[in-house]
Amino acid sequence: MELRHNDKILGSFQELVRSYPEREFDSPFRSTVPLLSLWRAPDQCLVGFCQAIQVSPPTQCVASFEYQVPPPKGRGKASHTDLMLFGDSTTIAIEAKYTEPPYKTVRQWMGVGSSNKRSVLEGWLELISRAAKRDLRPNDVGKISYQLVHRCASACHNVARTRIVVYMIFDDGSKKPESDYYLGQLKFIKSLLGHSAGLMLALIRVPFRPKPAYLDLQKMWKSGRRSLRAAVIDELLRDAPMEFDGFQPLWISEPRCPLSVKR
């Protein structure tokens, strides 16, 4: 598997970790930590992940972390997808969640509204509408997380026959995960898209058991220690900070779809 960060080709997992801004690792509770740890052995991880979402694993794959797509209309920040997988005529966008709270809805993000924000939103929706062959308008998505909108749009940015958006929830068993919230969000946007196979959606739970060193980092953070970036990075480079217990699919909008691969 070819690894990339922000579309820059990398030669190893260690290079991938070091390619992130160090501030991304200030807290051990950032979803970046379990996401990178999970993909430490990318080829092995890809097989289990594809089985969970009921697609055939590709023989070749490009894994681009922090993949950026700028708004096609208006002026605004680029959408940073945690991990984008590319195969021949296939794009899979993965959004990792661990302890993050829900993001603003489109209506909250718009606020009193502005012509520029409306242009940005329309640009994202045009990408989704073209791929799903369904006309989405700003008033349709007011209750949906704005992040979900531009993540779906990012998956639709490149030409592809199959596009999949996967929300991946990491669960260490310490609290009830936000799976119901994300399931409701995904089902809502699916209801707008209807039975179109142009954009598939999935929700995956990834349970894990923190190792002692990682638990120590979490305790430090809870006690008030901050800027743990050096220790978190060292732990990621040294060993996987946690042990994963496989993938648990919670919901798939269009199961058993084919996955084409890059040759």
C-alpha positions in Angstrom: 0.0 0.0 0.0 1.2 3.5 -0.8 1.1 5.9 2.1 0.6 9.6 1.7 0.0 12.6 4.0 -1.8 15.5 2.4 -1.0 13.8 -0.9 2.8 13.6 -0.2 4.2 10.1 -0.9 5.8 8.6 2.2 8.1 5.6 2.6 7.1 4.2 6.0 4.7 4.4 9.0 7.4 6.4 10.9 7.5 9.0 8.1 3.7 9.2 8.3 3.7 10.0 12.0 6.4 12.6 11.6 4.6 14.2 8.7 1.8 15.5 11.0 2.2 18.8 12.7 3.3 18.0 16.3 0.4 19.9 17.8 -1.9 17.1 16.5 -0.5 15.0 19.3 -0.8 17.4 22.2 -3.6 15.2 23.6 -3.6 11.4 23.7 -7.4 11.6 23.3 -7.2 12.9 19.7 -8.7 10.4 17.3 -5.5 10.7 15.2 -3.8 8.5 17.8 -5.9 5.3 17.4 -6.4 5.9 13.7 -2.6 5.9 13.1 -2.1 3.0 15.4 -4.8 1.0 13.6 -3.1 1.5 10.2 0.4 0.7 11.5 0.3 -2.4 9.4 -1.7 -1.0 6.5 -2.0 -4.0 4.2 -3.3 -6.2 7.0 -5.7 -3.5 8.3 -7.1 -3.0 4.8 -8.2 -6.6 4.5 -10.2 -6.5 7.8 -11.6 -3.1 7.1 -12.9 -4.1 3.6 -14.4 -7.2 5.0 -16.3 -5.1 7.6 -17.9 -2.9 5.0 -18.5 -5.9 2.7 -16.3 -5.0 -0.2 -13.5 -6.9 -1.9 -10.0 -5.7 -0.7 -8.0 -4.1 -3.5 -4.7 -5.6 -4.6 -3.2 -2.1 -4.8 -4.3 0.9 -2.8 -3.3 4.5 -2.0 -3.9 5.6 1.6 -3.8 9.4 1.8 -4.1 10.7 5.4 -5.4 14.3 6.0 -6.6 14.4 2.4 -7.6 18.0 1.5 -10.3 19.1 -0.9 -10.9 22.9 -1.2 -14.5 24.3 -1.6 -15.4 24.2 -5.3 -17.4 27.4 -4.8 -16.9 30.4 -2.5 -14.1 31.0 -0.1 -13.4 28.8 2.8 -11.3 26.2 4.5 -10.5 22.9 2.7 -12.1 19.7 4.0 -9.5 17.5 5.7 -10.6 13.9 5.5 -8.8 11.8 8.1 -8.0 9.0 5.6 -8.9 8.7 1.9 -8.4 5.3 0.2 -8.1 5.2 -3.5 -8.5 2.2 -5.9 -9.3 2.2 -9.6 -12.7 4.0 -9.9 -13.2 3.8 -6.1 -12.8 6.3 -3.3 -13.4 5.5 0.4 -13.4 8.5 2.8 -12.8 7.5 6.5 -13.7 9.9 9.3 -12.3 8.8 12.7 -14.1 9.6 16.0 -12.9 8.9 19.5 -13.7 11.6 22.1 -14.8 14.4 19.8 -18.2 16.0 20.5 -20.7 16.5 17.7 -19.9 19.2 15.3 -22.2 22.1 14.3 -25.1 21.4 12.0 -25.3 23.2 8.7 -27.9 25.5 10.1 -25.6 26.4 13.1 -22.6 26.8 10.8 -24.6 29.2 8.5 -25.7 31.3 11.5 -27.4 34.4 10.2 -26.0 33.4 6.8 -23.8 35.1 4.2 -23.6 34.9 0.4 -20.2 33.4 0.7 -21.2 30.6 3.1 -24.2 29.8 0.9 -21.9 29.5 -2.1 -19.5 27.2 -0.2 -22.4 25.0 0.8 -23.9 24.9 -2.7 -20.5 23.9 -4.0 -20.3 20.9 -1.6 -23.8 19.9 -2.4 -23.2 20.1 -6.2 -20.4 17.5 -5.8 -22.7 15.2 -3.9 -25.6 15.7 -6.2 -23.6 15.0 -9.3 -22.2 11.7 -7.8 -25.5 10.5 -6.3 -27.7 11.8 -9.2 -29.9 13.5 -6.6 -30.5 17.2 -6.3 -29.6 18.4 -2.8 -30.3 22.0 -1.8 -29.2 24.0 1.3 -32.6 23.8 2.9 -32.5 20.0 2.7 -29.4 19.6 4.9 -29.9 22.1 7.7 -30.1 19.4 10.4 -27.0 17.5 9.2 -23.5 18.1 10.6 -21.7 20.5 8.3 -18.6 18.2 8.6 -20.6 15.3 7.2 -21.6 17.4 4.2 -18.1 18.3 3.2 -16.8 14.8 4.0 -19.3 13.3 1.6 -18.5 16.0 -1.0 -14.8 15.2 -0.6 -15.5 11.5 -1.4 -17.3 12.8 -4.5 -14.6 15.2 -5.6 -12.6 12.7 -7.8 -14.0 10.8 -10.7 -15.0 7.3 -9.4 -17.5 4.6 -10.0 -17.9 3.7 -6.3 -17.7 6.2 -3.5 -18.0 5.3 0.2 -18.0 7.4 3.3 -17.2 5.6 6.5 -17.5 7.0 10.0 -15.2 4.9 12.2 -15.8 5.1 16.0 -13.0 4.1 18.3 -14.3 2.6 21.5 -12.1 1.9 24.6 -15.1 0.9 26.7 -14.7 3.8 29.1 -18.0 5.4 28.1 -20.9 4.9 25.8 -19.8 5.8 22.2 -21.7 8.3 20.1 -22.8 5.7 17.7 -26.5 6.5 17.8 -25.8 10.2 16.9 -23.6 9.3 13.9 -26.0 6.6 12.8 -28.9 9.1 12.8 -26.8 11.6 10.8 -25.8 9.0 8.2 -29.3 7.7 7.9 -30.7 11.2 7.4 -28.4 12.0 4.5 -29.1 8.6 3.1 -32.8 9.4 3.2 -32.1 12.4 1.0 -30.0 10.4 -1.4 -32.6 7.6 -1.8 -31.5 4.4 -3.3 -28.7 5.9 -5.4 -25.6 3.8 -5.4 -23.5 6.8 -6.3 -22.5 7.4 -2.7 -22.5 4.6 -0.1 -22.4 5.2 3.7 -21.2 3.1 6.6 -20.7 3.2 10.4 -18.0 1.1 11.9 -17.1 0.5 15.6 -13.5 -0.3 16.4 -13.1 -1.5 20.0 -9.7 -1.4 21.5 -7.8 -2.0 24.8 -5.3 0.7 25.8 -1.8 -0.5 26.7 -0.3 0.6 30.1 1.9 3.3 28.6 -1.1 4.8 26.7 -3.2 4.7 29.9 -0.4 6.6 31.7 -0.6 9.3 29.0 -4.3 9.6 29.4 -4.0 9.9 33.2 -1.5 12.7 32.8 -3.9 14.6 30.6 -6.8 14.1 33.0 -4.6 15.3 35.8 -4.0 18.6 34.0 -0.8 17.9 32.1 -0.8 19.5 28.7 1.5 19.5 25.6 2.2 15.8 25.7 3.0 15.7 22.1 6.6 14.4 22.5 5.5 11.5 24.6 2.5 10.6 22.4 4.7 10.7 19.2 7.4 8.5 20.9 4.7 6.0 21.9 3.3 5.8 18.4 6.8 5.4 16.9 7.8 2.8 19.5 4.8 0.5 19.4 1.0 0.5 18.9 -0.4 2.2 22.0 -3.5 -0.1 22.0 -4.7 -3.5 21.0 -7.6 -3.6 18.6 -10.4 -6.2 18.6 -11.4 -6.1 15.0 -14.0 -4.1 13.1 -17.7 -4.2 14.0 -20.0 -2.9 11.3 -23.0 -1.1 12.8 -24.7 0.0 9.6 -24.0 -0.2 5.9 -26.3 1.6 3.4 -25.5 -0.5 0.4 -24.0 -3.8 1.5 -22.0 -6.2 -0.8 -20.9 -3.7 -3.4 -18.0 -4.4 -5.7 -14.7 -2.6 -5.1 -12.5 -2.0 -8.2 -8.8 -1.5 -7.6 -6.0 0.4 -9.2 -3.8 -1.8 -11.5 
